[in-house]
Amino acid sequence: MPIKIAVVQFEIQQFVPEENLKKAEPFVEQVSAAAQIIVFPEDFVVGPFNGRIEFIDHDGRYVRYFQQLAATYKIDIVPGSILEEPEQD
């Protein structure tokens, strides 16, 4: 069975994750009927971090957002890089 993969490219707003995440859902919705996987650019949620640790996904909200989109639109999502807080020993 062939697999169709949609690849997204767009200009991000660095350090404005809310705006970048808003842009994601229309792409997912648009391709969900035709593709099984959608791939977003690396670092598209916040852009290159440049040491700005306040944009690390401390509470998992970025991950949960993409999990919700994947379930809603029944598509696998490669959300680019999402930096998470390291586990503490």
C-alpha positions as CSV (number, residue, x, y, z in Angstrom):
1,M,0.0,0.0,0.0
2,P,1.5,3.4,-1.0
3,I,1.9,6.0,1.7
4,K,1.4,9.7,1.0
5,I,3.4,12.1,2.9
6,A,2.7,15.9,3.0
7,V,5.6,18.2,3.7
8,V,4.9,21.7,5.1
9,Q,7.2,24.7,4.7
10,F,6.3,28.2,5.9
11,E,7.9,31.2,7.5
12,I,7.8,31.0,11.3
13,Q,7.6,33.8,13.8
14,Q,10.6,33.2,16.1
15,F,9.7,33.0,19.8
16,V,5.9,33.2,19.1
17,P,4.8,29.6,19.4
18,E,1.1,30.5,19.7
19,E,1.1,32.0,16.2
20,N,3.1,29.1,14.7
21,L,0.8,26.5,16.3
22,K,-2.3,28.3,14.9
23,K,-0.8,27.9,11.4
24,A,-0.4,24.1,11.9
25,E,-4.0,23.0,12.1
26,P,-5.1,24.3,8.6
27,F,-2.3,22.4,7.0
28,V,-3.3,19.2,8.9
29,E,-6.9,19.7,8.0
30,Q,-6.2,20.3,4.3
31,V,-4.1,17.2,3.8
32,S,-5.7,14.7,6.2
33,A,-8.0,13.2,3.5
34,A,-5.1,12.7,1.0
35,A,-2.0,11.9,3.2
36,Q,-1.2,9.5,6.0
37,I,1.7,11.6,7.4
38,I,2.4,15.3,7.6
39,V,5.8,16.6,8.3
40,F,6.5,20.1,9.7
41,P,9.8,21.9,9.6
42,E,12.4,21.5,12.3
43,D,12.1,24.1,15.0
44,F,8.9,25.5,13.6
45,V,7.1,25.9,16.9
46,V,9.5,28.5,18.3
47,G,12.3,28.7,15.8
48,P,15.9,28.2,16.8
49,F,16.1,28.4,20.6
50,N,19.4,30.3,20.9
51,G,19.5,29.5,24.6
52,R,16.0,30.8,25.3
53,I,15.1,28.0,27.8
54,E,11.7,29.7,28.5
55,F,10.5,28.1,25.3
56,I,11.2,24.5,26.3
57,D,8.1,22.5,26.4
58,H,8.1,22.2,30.2
59,D,4.5,21.0,30.6
60,G,4.1,19.0,27.4
61,R,1.6,21.4,25.8
62,Y,3.2,21.3,22.4
63,V,3.2,17.5,22.4
64,R,-0.4,17.4,23.6
65,Y,-1.4,19.8,20.9
66,F,0.0,17.6,18.1
67,Q,-1.5,14.5,19.7
68,Q,-4.9,16.1,19.7
69,L,-4.5,17.2,16.0
70,A,-3.4,13.6,15.1
71,A,-6.4,12.1,16.8
72,T,-8.9,14.6,15.4
73,Y,-7.7,14.4,11.8
74,K,-6.6,10.7,11.9
75,I,-3.1,11.5,10.5
76,D,0.4,10.9,11.8
77,I,2.3,14.1,12.5
78,V,6.0,14.7,12.5
79,P,6.1,18.0,14.4
80,G,9.7,19.0,13.9
81,S,11.9,19.5,17.0
82,I,10.2,20.0,20.4
83,L,12.7,20.6,23.2
84,E,11.5,19.1,26.5
85,E,12.9,19.5,30.0
86,P,15.3,16.8,30.9
87,E,14.3,14.2,33.4
88,Q,15.7,14.7,36.9
89,D,17.4,11.7,38.6
